[in-house]
């Protein structure tokens, strides 16, 4: 995993906080792929997979199959956002 960071202002204070973007590798649809996600999205994606009693790779495969032309990392972020609504 490769981590990079970006600074984001915390809603409860004026102090910036670092949001880590981590590169994760998975086997989906019979091939190895990498996705870069901010840590909060990755943690929530893992929680969703667990709540559905499915593997993370299986959930990402579903998102991948339904994403159309969207970037996989972006499709995952939108999926997580919609799951939280």
N, C-alpha and C positions, 0 to 999 in steps of 0.2 A: 504494500500500500504506500502511496505517495501522498503526503499532505502538503497543502499550501494553505495560506490564510488570507482572509480579507477582513477589513475592519468594518464593524457595524455599530451604530449607536444603540445602546440599550434603551428600551422604552421607559424604564423606571429611573434612569439617571442619564447624565450627560457624558458619562465615561464610555468611551468606545470599548467594545469587546471583540475578540478575535473569533471568527467563525471558521472552523477548519473545513477545508475541502479535501476529501480523501478519495484517492483512486482505488477502486475495488475491482477485482477480476472475478468473473463468474463464467461457468459453462451454461449457455442457454441455446436452445434450438440446435444442439449438436456442435456448437463452436464456442471458443473462448472469446469473451469480450470484456472490455473494461468500461466502467462507468465512474464518473467523478461526481460526488455528491457532498454537500455540506453535512456535517455530522448529525445535526438534528433530523434531517430528512432520512439519513441512513438508519438511525435509531428507530424512527417511527415506522419505516418500511419493515424492519425486522419485527417490530411489535405487531404490525398488521399480519405478517406472515404467520407468526406464532398464534395469534387470535383465530386465524383461519385454519390452523393446524395443517399448514403446508410449508414446504421448504421455501427458503428465500429465492433459490434459483427457479422454482416453479412459479412463484408469484411474478418475478421479473420476466419470465418467459411469457406469461399472460399479458403483461404490460407491453412487452416487445411486439407481440402478435397484433395488438390492438392500436399501436401508436401511429400507424400510417407513415407519413413523411417526417414526423417529429423526431428530434434528437432523443435518444433513449434516456439520457439523464434528465432532460426537460420533461419527458413523458412521465417519468417516475415522480418528479416533483409535483406535477399536476395531479397524478393519481393520489399521492399522499395528501395533498391539499383537499381534494374532493372527499377523501375518506374521513378527514377531520371535520368536514362541514356537516 
